[in-house]
Structure formats: C-alpha cells, structure tokens
Amino acid sequence: MKITMTVNGTSRSGEAEGRTLLVNFLRDTLGLTGTHVGCDTSQCGACVVHVNGTAVKSCTMLAAEADGAEIATVEGQAAPDGTLNAIQQAFQEYHGLQCGFCTPGMVMSAAALLKENPKPTEAEVRHYLEGNICRCTGYHNIVKAIMAASGQDVGAIAAE
C-alpha cells in the first residue's frame, strides 16, 4: 500500500506492507535512520517520534496508521543549516549522551515534555522519562540537559 505523510515539514511517500511498523517505514523506506530500533518491545523509547504533535513509540504503531499524519523525527529538530536546537545543544553542553543510542528518543521525549511543561521540576523530568532507557549515563546529565534547555539554572542540581 502507498503511504503518504508529512515528515519534518516535507511530504514523503512510500510503499509498505500492512504489517510494517512506523519505525521501519521511517528508517527503511524513507531513509530517516535517526530514529533507532532498540528493543522491538516498546520498552526502551529509542524510537520516539511525534505523530500529529504527540510523542509516540514508533515501534508500537503501524505505518498505515500514520498515513496522512504529521511526523516529526530527530532529523527535524536541528535547523536546516544544521544548527542544533536548544535541547540538542543542552545535551551536548551538559554531557547528556554517551554512546548516543538512546539520544534520538530522549531528545524527542524532551521536546514533548517541554511543549507540555516549559519549566519542569527535576522530579517531573525524571517521571516523564520513565519510558526511555539509557544504559550509559544514569540519567543525571540527561535530566540536567533537559532542565537547562528549559532555561532553568541547573547549577544547584547535585551530582549523584
């Protein structure tokens, strides 16, 4: 079946079987490999994208369900000239990544959180990220980066 969606502001189309997951359609058909497949069980959050403005684990959604939808992926977070957005800059500045595998999902989850709650507390950030797994950082610097991206002073956040 032919599937058409707007991805990062551009209309994109491709063929997919009815059982094709959105994550596989984005990666394999559209070539947008920033969205990662981490667990295939919707546990890790590496595949988070925004569908019509809502954060979704793209391994839990069929591509056909996204036909006609507005999709935002990590590739669309930076400016067209490659300038990083505030979340990406904060992840870089506050060392919110190590291996980087979870980073696309974390960035997309952070963008959804800050859209809903522009000034979250540390506890709210930690709660929101419960569906995202990072095996490297222990989350502390990720939380710090998200709070910094929200414009908050993170100097008082103690190291764990």
N, CA, C and O atoms as a DFTB+ gen file, in Angstrom:
640 C
 N C O
     1  1       0.840      -1.177       0.000
     2  2       0.000       0.000       0.000
     3  2       0.887       1.243       0.000
     4  3       2.002       1.228       0.521
     5  1       0.376       2.305      -0.587
     6  2       1.121       3.557      -0.619
     7  2       0.765       4.372       0.621
     8  3      -0.407       4.549       0.954
     9  1       1.797       4.860       1.289
    10  2       1.609       5.666       2.493
    11  2       2.242       7.023       2.248
    12  3       3.375       7.126       1.778
    13  1       1.483       8.065       2.578
    14  2       1.981       9.431       2.435
    15  2       1.833      10.133       3.779
    16  3       0.794      10.043       4.434
    17  1       2.887      10.830       4.172
    18  2       2.860      11.577       5.425
    19  2       3.748      12.804       5.266
    20  3       4.581      12.874       4.363
    21  1       3.559      13.752       6.142
    22  2       4.437      14.917       6.167
    23  2       5.455      14.664       7.269
    24  3       5.104      14.559       8.444
    25  1       6.716      14.568       6.875
    26  2       7.788      14.267       7.820
    27  2       8.714      15.470       7.896
    28  3       9.317      15.873       6.901
    29  1       8.815      16.034       9.088
    30  2       9.661      17.207       9.305
    31  2       9.355      18.322       8.303
    32  3      10.249      19.016       7.820
    33  1       8.065      18.468       8.011
    34  2       7.608      19.556       7.149
    35  2       7.604      19.265       5.662
    36  3       7.237      20.133       4.870
    37  1       8.008      18.056       5.257
    38  2       8.074      17.704       3.842
    39  2       7.191      16.496       3.563
    40  3       7.230      15.514       4.304
    41  1       6.399      16.561       2.502
    42  2       5.554      15.426       2.138
    43  2       6.441      14.288       1.641
    44  3       7.295      14.479       0.776
    45  1       6.221      13.105       2.202
    46  2       7.002      11.909       1.839
    47  2       6.042      10.761       1.605
    48  3       5.020      10.651       2.283
    49  1       6.367       9.902       0.644
    50  2       5.538       8.744       0.320
    51  2       6.409       7.522       0.137
    52  3       7.602       7.616      -0.152
    53  1       5.781       6.372       0.313
    54  2       6.474       5.126       0.076
    55  2       5.514       3.961       0.169
    56  3       4.392       4.097       0.655
    57  1       5.970       2.819      -0.302
    58  2       5.188       1.597      -0.259
    59  2       5.510       0.834       1.019
    60  3       6.661       0.788       1.453
    61  1       4.495       0.242       1.609
    62  2       4.690      -0.556       2.813
    63  2       3.625      -1.634       2.892
    64  3       2.489      -1.444       2.458
    65  1       4.015      -2.770       3.455
    66  2       3.039      -3.815       3.738
    67  2       2.192      -3.359       4.918
    68  3       2.607      -2.483       5.678
    69  1       1.028      -3.935       5.076
    70  2       0.134      -3.571       6.172
    71  2       0.731      -3.801       7.547
    72  3       0.327      -3.141       8.504
    73  1       1.672      -4.709       7.672
    74  2       2.292      -5.036       8.964
    75  2       3.558      -4.225       9.258
    76  3       4.187      -4.431      10.296
    77  1       3.937      -3.319       8.374
    78  2       5.155      -2.524       8.553
    79  2       4.983      -1.530       9.689
    80  3       4.031      -0.750       9.709
    81  1       5.901      -1.565      10.620
    82  2       5.883      -0.611      11.728
    83  2       6.360       0.755      11.251
    84  3       7.152       0.862      10.315
    85  1       5.865       1.794      11.911
    86  2       6.266       3.156      11.555
    87  2       7.772       3.330      11.642
    88  3       8.365       3.953      10.761
    89  1       8.410       2.795      12.681
    90  2       9.862       2.929      12.821
    91  2      10.591       2.347      11.610
    92  3      11.556       2.937      11.125
    93  1      10.133       1.192      11.120
    94  2      10.768       0.573       9.958
    95  2      10.486       1.348       8.674
    96  3      11.349       1.439       7.800
    97  1       9.294       1.902       8.559
    98  2       8.969       2.730       7.397
    99  2       9.868       3.966       7.359
   100  3      10.411       4.318       6.312
   101  1      10.017       4.614       8.504
   102  2      10.875       5.803       8.562
   103  2      12.318       5.458       8.204
   104  3      12.950       6.155       7.409
   105  1      12.830       4.393       8.787
   106  2      14.234       4.011       8.583
   107  2      14.489       3.393       7.206
   108  3      15.378       3.829       6.475
   109  1      13.704       2.380       6.865
   110  2      13.999       1.579       5.683
   111  2      13.439       2.158       4.390
   112  3      14.078       2.071       3.341
   113  1      12.257       2.744       4.460
   114  2      11.633       3.271       3.249
   115  2      12.017       4.724       3.005
   116  3      12.334       5.110       1.880
   117  1      11.986       5.535       4.075
   118  2      12.283       6.963       3.911
   119  2      13.744       7.315       4.176
   120  3      14.159       8.442       3.904
   121  1      14.526       6.381       4.698
   122  2      15.954       6.627       4.928
   123  2      16.251       7.533       6.105
   124  3      17.342       8.097       6.187
   125  1      15.306       7.683       7.017
   126  2      15.493       8.531       8.197
   127  2      15.960       7.642       9.354
   128  3      15.152       7.187      10.164
   129  1      17.247       7.408       9.419
   130  2      17.810       6.433      10.354
   131  2      18.121       7.012      11.730
   132  3      18.696       6.314      12.564
   133  1      17.764       8.249      11.988
   134  2      17.966       8.830      13.311
   135  2      17.075       8.195      14.361
   136  3      17.450       8.120      15.531
   137  1      15.907       7.740      13.957
   138  2      15.006       7.040      14.863
   139  2      15.543       5.622      15.014
   140  3      15.669       4.898      14.027
   141  1      15.856       5.226      16.232
   142  2      16.507       3.943      16.466
   143  2      15.535       2.851      16.882
   144  3      14.506       3.112      17.506
   145  1      15.884       1.625      16.524
   146  2      15.168       0.433      16.980
   147  2      16.016      -0.157      18.088
   148  3      17.114      -0.656      17.841
   149  1      15.507      -0.099      19.308
   150  2      16.310      -0.554      20.422
   151  2      15.900      -1.891      20.983
   152  3      16.754      -2.702      21.341
   153  1      14.602      -2.137      21.066
   154  2      14.166      -3.328      21.794
   155  2      13.089      -4.120      21.074
   156  3      12.899      -5.297      21.382
   157  1      12.390      -3.532      20.145
   158  2      11.263      -4.167      19.452
   159  2      10.116      -4.545      20.378
   160  3       9.245      -5.320      19.985
   161  1      10.096      -4.022      21.587
   162  2       9.026      -4.371      22.536
   163  2       8.396      -3.143      23.184
   164  3       7.625      -3.288      24.132
   165  1       8.691      -1.975      22.716
   166  2       8.186      -0.691      23.212
   167  2       8.641      -0.366      24.628
   168  3       7.982       0.400      25.331
   169  1       9.755      -0.938      25.049
   170  2      10.249      -0.710      26.400
   171  2      11.307       0.392      26.490
   172  3      11.429       1.033      27.534
   173  1      12.080       0.629      25.415
   174  2      13.284       1.464      25.566
   175  2      13.118       2.927      25.195
   176  3      13.837       3.767      25.737
   177  1      12.206       3.270      24.297
   178  2      11.987       4.660      23.929
   179  2      12.948       5.216      22.891
   180  3      12.868       6.402      22.570
   181  1      13.855       4.407      22.354
   182  2      14.807       4.896      21.347
   183  2      14.112       5.306      20.054
   184  3      14.687       6.034      19.245
   185  1      12.880       4.844      19.856
   186  2      12.155       5.083      18.612
   187  2      11.115       6.201      18.715
   188  3      10.265       6.319      17.832
   189  1      11.158       7.010      19.752
   190  2      10.132       8.046      19.930
   191  2      10.185       9.072      18.796
   192  3      11.241       9.613      18.467
   193  1       9.023       9.317      18.216
   194  2       8.806      10.378      17.233
   195  2       7.530      11.101      17.651
   196  3       6.842      10.664      18.573
   197  1       7.218      12.185      16.991
   198  2       5.960      12.881      17.257
   199  2       5.011      12.627      16.084
   200  3       5.367      12.832      14.924
   201  1       3.817      12.185      16.404
   202  2       2.780      11.954      15.402
   203  2       1.651      12.924      15.709
   204  3       0.999      12.834      16.750
   205  1       1.433      13.845      14.794
   206  2       0.421      14.891      14.990
   207  2       0.616      15.594      16.331
   208  3      -0.354      15.915      17.017
   209  1       1.868      15.829      16.699
   210  2       2.198      16.587      17.899
   211  2       2.285      15.791      19.183
   212  3       2.548      16.361      20.242
   213  1       2.071      14.487      19.117
   214  2       2.115      13.643      20.309
   215  2       3.296      12.693      20.233
   216  3       3.531      12.072      19.197
   217  1       4.044      12.577      21.331
   218  2       5.168      11.646      21.375
   219  2       4.633      10.219      21.327
   220  3       3.738       9.851      22.088
   221  1       5.195       9.424      20.422
   222  2       4.757       8.053      20.206
   223  2       5.990       7.169      20.028
   224  3       6.952       7.557      19.366
   225  1       5.951       5.983      20.624
   226  2       6.995       4.993      20.340
   227  2       6.641       4.391      18.983
   228  3       5.647       3.677      18.850
   229  1       7.451       4.682      17.993
   230  2       7.107       4.310      16.618
   231  2       7.184       2.813      16.353
   232  3       6.793       2.358      15.278
   233  1       7.681       2.042      17.316
   234  2       7.650       0.583      17.167
   235  2       6.303       0.016      17.592
   236  3       6.076      -1.188      17.474
   237  1       5.405       0.868      18.085
   238  2       4.085       0.398      18.523
   239  2       2.976       0.815      17.553
   240  3       1.793       0.582      17.800
   241  1       3.386       1.435      16.452
   242  2       2.400       1.977      15.520
   243  2       2.699       1.459      14.117
   244  3       3.851       1.434      13.685
   245  1       1.657       1.049      13.419
   246  2       1.829       0.647      12.032
   247  2       1.999       1.881      11.155
   248  3       1.409       2.929      11.420
   249  1       2.800       1.749      10.120
   250  2       2.992       2.860       9.191
   251  2       1.662       3.287       8.583
   252  3       1.428       4.476       8.369
   253  1       0.790       2.320       8.304
   254  2      -0.518       2.635       7.721
   255  2      -1.352       3.531       8.634
   256  3      -2.154       4.332       8.156
   257  1      -1.164       3.398       9.941
   258  2      -1.893       4.249      10.888
   259  2      -1.424       5.699      10.807
   260  3      -2.148       6.612      11.202
   261  1      -0.217       5.907      10.297
   262  2       0.343       7.250      10.192
   263  2       0.115       7.867       8.817
   264  3       0.586       8.973       8.548
   265  1      -0.602       7.165       7.946
   266  2      -0.907       7.695       6.617
   267  2      -1.652       9.022       6.773
   268  3      -2.689       9.083       7.433
   269  1      -1.127      10.069       6.172
   270  2      -1.734      11.397       6.246
   271  2      -1.335      12.211       7.464
   272  3      -1.761      13.357       7.610
   273  1      -0.524      11.636       8.340
   274  2      -0.153      12.317       9.590
   275  2       1.033      13.262       9.409
   276  3       1.762      13.215       8.418
   277  1       1.189      14.115      10.408
   278  2       2.364      14.989      10.523
   279  2       3.333      14.271      11.457
   280  3       2.994      14.003      12.609
   281  1       4.522      13.961      10.980
   282  2       5.520      13.240      11.758
   283  2       6.726      14.147      11.973
   284  3       7.185      14.817      11.048
   285  1       7.228      14.160      13.190
   286  2       8.479      14.872      13.484
   287  2       9.468      13.841      14.012
   288  3       9.158      13.075      14.924
   289  1      10.652      13.832      13.431
   290  2      11.710      12.919      13.863
   291  2      12.890      13.742      14.359
   292  3      12.895      14.968      14.241
   293  1      13.874      13.076      14.906
   294  2      15.054      13.768      15.419
   295  2      15.776      14.528      14.304
   296  3      16.412      15.550      14.565
   297  1      15.685      14.041      13.071
   298  2      16.327      14.755      11.957
   299  2      15.750      16.147      11.767
   300  3      16.431      17.031      11.248
   301  1      14.504      16.356      12.180
   302  2      13.853      17.654      12.013
   303  2      14.056      18.604      13.174
   304  3      13.523      19.713      13.155
   305  1      14.802      18.206      14.173
   306  2      14.975      19.062      15.351
   307  2      15.976      20.190      15.110
   308  3      15.779      21.304      15.595
   309  1      17.028      19.917      14.380
   310  2      18.014      20.960      14.080
   311  2      17.467      21.871      12.985
   312  3      16.558      21.492      12.246
   313  1      18.023      23.060      12.890
   314  2      17.645      23.990      11.826
   315  2      18.159      23.449      10.484
   316  3      19.064      22.615      10.464
   317  1      17.595      23.913       9.374
   318  2      18.040      23.429       8.059
   319  2      19.548      23.601       7.819
   320  3      20.145      22.832       7.066
   321  1      20.151      24.589       8.445
   322  2      21.595      24.784       8.270
   323  2      22.431      23.917       9.211
   324  3      23.658      24.008       9.226
   325  1      21.748      23.068      10.001
   326  2      22.456      22.169      10.907
   327  2      22.627      22.695      12.320
   328  3      23.148      21.990      13.185
   329  1      22.194      23.927      12.566
   330  2      22.279      24.484      13.911
   331  2      21.397      23.674      14.853
   332  3      20.215      23.454      14.584
   333  1      21.982      23.239      15.948
   334  2      21.234      22.423      16.906
   335  2      20.179      23.254      17.615
   336  3      20.367      24.451      17.835
   337  1      19.065      22.617      17.975
   338  2      18.058      23.329      18.762
   339  2      18.503      23.364      20.224
   340  3      19.541      22.799      20.569
   341  1      17.735      24.016      21.072
   342  2      18.128      24.206      22.476
   343  2      18.316      22.877      23.206
   344  3      19.227      22.746      24.024
   345  1      17.474      21.904      22.921
   346  2      17.584      20.602      23.590
   347  2      18.868      19.903      23.156
   348  3      19.618      19.403      23.994
   349  1      19.119      19.868      21.871
   350  2      20.329      19.224      21.368
   351  2      21.590      19.914      21.898
   352  3      22.553      19.248      22.277
   353  1      21.579      21.237      21.923
   354  2      22.728      21.984      22.454
   355  2      22.950      21.654      23.928
   356  3      24.086      21.475      24.367
   357  1      21.862      21.573      24.686
   358  2      21.992      21.269      26.113
   359  2      22.506      19.843      26.329
   360  3      23.313      19.610      27.228
   361  1      22.047      18.890      25.517
   362  2      22.569      17.526      25.620
   363  2      24.072      17.519      25.382
   364  3      24.814      16.804      26.056
   365  1      24.515      18.318      24.421
   366  2      25.949      18.410      24.136
   367  2      26.687      19.105      25.285
   368  3      27.707      18.605      25.760
   369  1      26.184      20.233      25.723
   370  2      26.856      21.021      26.748
   371  2      26.906      20.323      28.104
   372  3      27.907      20.420      28.813
   373  1      25.846      19.628      28.465
   374  2      25.763      19.005      29.789
   375  2      26.036      17.492      29.755
   376  3      25.733      16.775      30.708
   377  1      26.606      17.030      28.653
   378  2      27.024      15.624      28.518
   379  2      25.854      14.671      28.752
   380  3      25.972      13.698      29.497
   381  1      24.734      14.961      28.113
   382  2      23.536      14.145      28.248
   383  2      23.538      12.924      27.349
   384  3      22.503      12.284      27.160
   385  1      24.689      12.600      26.797
   386  2      24.778      11.406      25.971
   387  2      26.152      10.790      26.138
   388  3      27.130      11.476      26.434
   389  1      26.204       9.520      25.947
   390  2      27.498       8.830      25.927
   391  2      27.572       8.040      24.631
   392  3      28.182       8.507      23.669
   393  1      26.969       6.856      24.575
   394  2      27.031       6.100      23.325
   395  2      26.132       6.736      22.270
   396  3      26.386       6.586      21.075
   397  1      25.091       7.441      22.692
   398  2      24.197       8.143      21.776
   399  2      23.041       7.332      21.249
   400  3      22.199       7.870      20.530
   401  1      22.969       6.054      21.579
   402  2      21.912       5.226      21.012
   403  2      20.528       5.680      21.455
   404  3      19.601       5.696      20.645
   405  1      20.369       6.045      22.712
   406  2      19.057       6.461      23.218
   407  2      18.754       7.926      22.910
   408  3      17.614       8.367      23.052
   409  1      19.760       8.673      22.494
   410  2      19.640      10.127      22.370
   411  2      18.485      10.583      21.480
   412  3      17.764      11.497      21.882
   413  1      18.264      10.006      20.297
   414  2      17.131      10.490      19.495
   415  2      15.794      10.397      20.237
   416  3      14.993      11.331      20.197
   417  1      15.559       9.285      20.905
   418  2      14.321       9.134      21.669
   419  2      14.256      10.077      22.849
   420  3      13.197      10.621      23.162
   421  1      15.387      10.270      23.504
   422  2      15.436      11.200      24.640
   423  2      15.159      12.627      24.171
   424  3      14.406      13.355      24.818
   425  1      15.756      13.031      23.062
   426  2      15.548      14.383      22.530
   427  2      14.082      14.581      22.161
   428  3      13.498      15.620      22.469
   429  1      13.488      13.594      21.506
   430  2      12.086      13.725      21.106
   431  2      11.159      13.704      22.318
   432  3      10.163      14.426      22.345
   433  1      11.475      12.890      23.314
   434  2      10.675      12.893      24.548
   435  2      10.826      14.225      25.270
   436  3       9.846      14.771      25.776
   437  1      12.047      14.749      25.321
   438  2      12.282      16.041      25.970
   439  2      11.510      17.149      25.265
   440  3      10.949      18.029      25.918
   441  1      11.480      17.111      23.945
   442  2      10.739      18.134      23.191
   443  2       9.250      18.068      23.530
   444  3       8.595      19.100      23.675
   445  1       8.724      16.856      23.654
   446  2       7.302      16.707      24.017
   447  2       7.050      17.213      25.429
   448  3       6.062      17.904      25.682
   449  1       7.938      16.869      26.339
   450  2       7.786      17.334      27.727
   451  2       7.799      18.848      27.798
   452  3       6.923      19.448      28.421
   453  1       8.793      19.479      27.159
   454  2       8.916      20.936      27.258
   455  2       7.787      21.654      26.540
   456  3       7.476      22.800      26.866
   457  1       7.177      21.002      25.575
   458  2       5.986      21.572      24.934
   459  2       4.819      21.574      25.918
   460  3       4.071      22.549      25.991
   461  1       4.660      20.482      26.679
   462  2       3.587      20.354      27.673
   463  2       3.868      21.160      28.929
   464  3       2.965      21.760      29.512
   465  1       5.140      21.166      29.342
   466  2       5.536      21.757      30.617
   467  2       6.860      22.499      30.414
   468  3       7.927      21.906      30.570
   469  1       6.802      23.784      30.069
   470  2       8.018      24.522      29.720
   471  2       9.059      24.657      30.846
   472  3      10.230      24.904      30.557
   473  1       8.671      24.505      32.091
   474  2       9.601      24.638      33.216
   475  2       9.421      23.477      34.199
   476  3       8.997      23.691      35.335
   477  1       9.735      22.262      33.775
   478  2       9.511      21.116      34.659
   479  2      10.507      21.073      35.814
   480  3      11.629      21.569      35.706
   481  1      10.082      20.479      36.903
   482  2      10.999      20.243      38.017
   483  2      11.853      19.016      37.679
   484  3      11.574      18.294      36.722
   485  1      12.887      18.800      38.477
   486  2      13.729      17.625      38.276
   487  2      12.892      16.345      38.391
   488  3      13.054      15.423      37.591
   489  1      12.012      16.291      39.371
   490  2      11.159      15.116      39.557
   491  2      10.231      14.908      38.361
   492  3      10.007      13.773      37.942
   493  1       9.697      15.988      37.814
   494  2       8.815      15.871      36.650
   495  2       9.576      15.358      35.428
   496  3       9.046      14.550      34.665
   497  1      10.805      15.819      35.237
   498  2      11.618      15.328      34.113
   499  2      11.873      13.838      34.281
   500  3      11.683      13.062      33.344
   501  1      12.302      13.438      35.466
   502  2      12.577      12.014      35.723
   503  2      11.325      11.164      35.506
   504  3      11.412      10.077      34.934
   505  1      10.180      11.638      35.949
   506  2       8.929      10.897      35.764
   507  2       8.603      10.774      34.278
   508  3       8.212       9.701      33.818
   509  1       8.757      11.845      33.536
   510  2       8.413      11.852      32.113
   511  2       9.294      10.892      31.321
   512  3       8.846      10.300      30.340
   513  1      10.535      10.740      31.742
   514  2      11.480       9.890      31.019
   515  2      11.408       8.419      31.407
   516  3      12.230       7.625      30.949
   517  1      10.454       8.044      32.232
   518  2      10.372       6.654      32.683
   519  2      10.249       5.667      31.530
   520  3      10.634       4.510      31.692
   521  1       9.743       6.062      30.402
   522  2       9.609       5.170      29.254
   523  2      10.813       5.143      28.344
   524  3      10.765       4.527      27.279
   525  1      11.900       5.800      28.736
   526  2      13.122       5.833      27.938
   527  2      14.261       5.210      28.734
   528  3      14.486       5.564      29.891
   529  1      14.968       4.294      28.118
   530  2      16.077       3.628      28.790
   531  2      17.406       4.123      28.240
   532  3      17.603       4.219      27.029
   533  1      18.307       4.433      29.159
   534  2      19.689       4.752      28.822
   535  2      20.556       3.819      29.648
   536  3      20.422       3.747      30.869
   537  1      21.433       3.117      28.982
   538  2      22.285       2.172      29.693
   539  2      23.643       2.771      30.050
   540  3      24.458       2.103      30.686
   541  1      23.897       3.998      29.659
   542  2      25.231       4.580      29.855
   543  2      25.306       5.668      30.929
   544  3      26.212       5.654      31.762
   545  1      24.360       6.610      30.912
   546  2      24.556       7.853      31.658
   547  2      24.022       7.857      33.072
   548  3      24.453       8.684      33.876
   549  1      23.117       6.985      33.408
   550  2      22.485       7.067      34.718
   551  2      21.472       8.194      34.797
   552  3      20.982       8.501      35.883
   553  1      21.149       8.813      33.681
   554  2      20.093       9.822      33.524
   555  2      20.404      11.190      34.108
   556  3      19.783      12.173      33.704
   557  1      21.330      11.289      35.032
   558  2      21.550      12.561      35.709
   559  2      21.834      13.695      34.723
   560  3      21.211      14.754      34.800
   561  1      22.763      13.479      33.808
   562  2      23.097      14.545      32.864
   563  2      22.007      14.773      31.826
   564  3      21.886      15.871      31.283
   565  1      21.222      13.756      31.550
   566  2      20.084      13.924      30.643
   567  2      19.059      14.850      31.298
   568  3      18.551      15.771      30.660
   569  1      18.765      14.605      32.555
   570  2      17.824      15.444      33.298
   571  2      18.353      16.877      33.361
   572  3      17.610      17.833      33.139
   573  1      19.616      17.009      33.660
   574  2      20.237      18.334      33.740
   575  2      20.135      19.058      32.392
   576  3      19.827      20.249      32.345
   577  1      20.394      18.337      31.307
   578  2      20.327      18.937      29.974
   579  2      18.909      19.404      29.652
   580  3      18.729      20.491      29.104
   581  1      17.915      18.605      29.981
   582  2      16.527      18.980      29.691
   583  2      16.131      20.210      30.504
   584  3      15.461      21.108      29.994
   585  1      16.540      20.246      31.746
   586  2      16.220      21.416      32.571
   587  2      16.945      22.656      32.056
   588  3      16.385      23.752      32.068
   589  1      18.187      22.487      31.604
   590  2      18.933      23.616      31.030
   591  2      18.254      24.094      29.749
   592  3      18.161      25.298      29.506
   593  1      17.780      23.158      28.932
   594  2      17.092      23.534      27.696
   595  2      15.822      24.319      27.981
   596  3      15.372      25.101      27.143
   597  1      15.237      24.115      29.165
   598  2      14.029      24.852      29.539
   599  2      14.359      26.246      30.077
   600  3      13.463      27.015      30.427
   601  1      15.655      26.559      30.139
   602  2      16.078      27.873      30.586
   603  2      16.274      27.981      32.083
   604  3      16.434      29.086      32.603
   605  1      16.267      26.869      32.784
   606  2      16.414      26.882      34.235
   607  2      17.885      26.788      34.625
   608  3      18.705      26.246      33.884
   609  1      18.200      27.318      35.789
   610  2      19.542      27.222      36.334
   611  2      19.738      25.806      36.851
   612  3      18.971      25.338      37.693
   613  1      20.749      25.131      36.356
   614  2      20.989      23.750      36.759
   615  2      22.196      23.631      37.686
   616  3      22.597      22.524      38.046
   617  1      22.767      24.753      38.069
   618  2      23.922      24.741      38.956
   619  2      23.642      24.115      40.309
   620  3      24.551      23.585      40.948
   621  1      22.402      24.170      40.750
   622  2      22.061      23.655      42.078
   623  2      21.752      22.155      42.067
   624  3      21.567      21.547      43.121
   625  1      21.699      21.569      40.884
   626  2      21.419      20.144      40.811
   627  2      22.694      19.409      41.201
   628  3      23.727      19.524      40.542
   629  1      22.598      18.663      42.271
   630  2      23.767      17.957      42.804
   631  2      24.090      16.739      41.969
   632  3      23.209      16.108      41.385
   633  1      25.362      16.425      41.925
   634  2      25.787      15.203      41.228
   635  2      25.327      13.999      42.038
   636  3      25.253      14.044      43.266
   637  1      25.023      12.937      41.331
   638  2      24.598      11.703      42.009
   639  2      25.760      10.777      42.169
   640  3      25.609       9.685      42.716
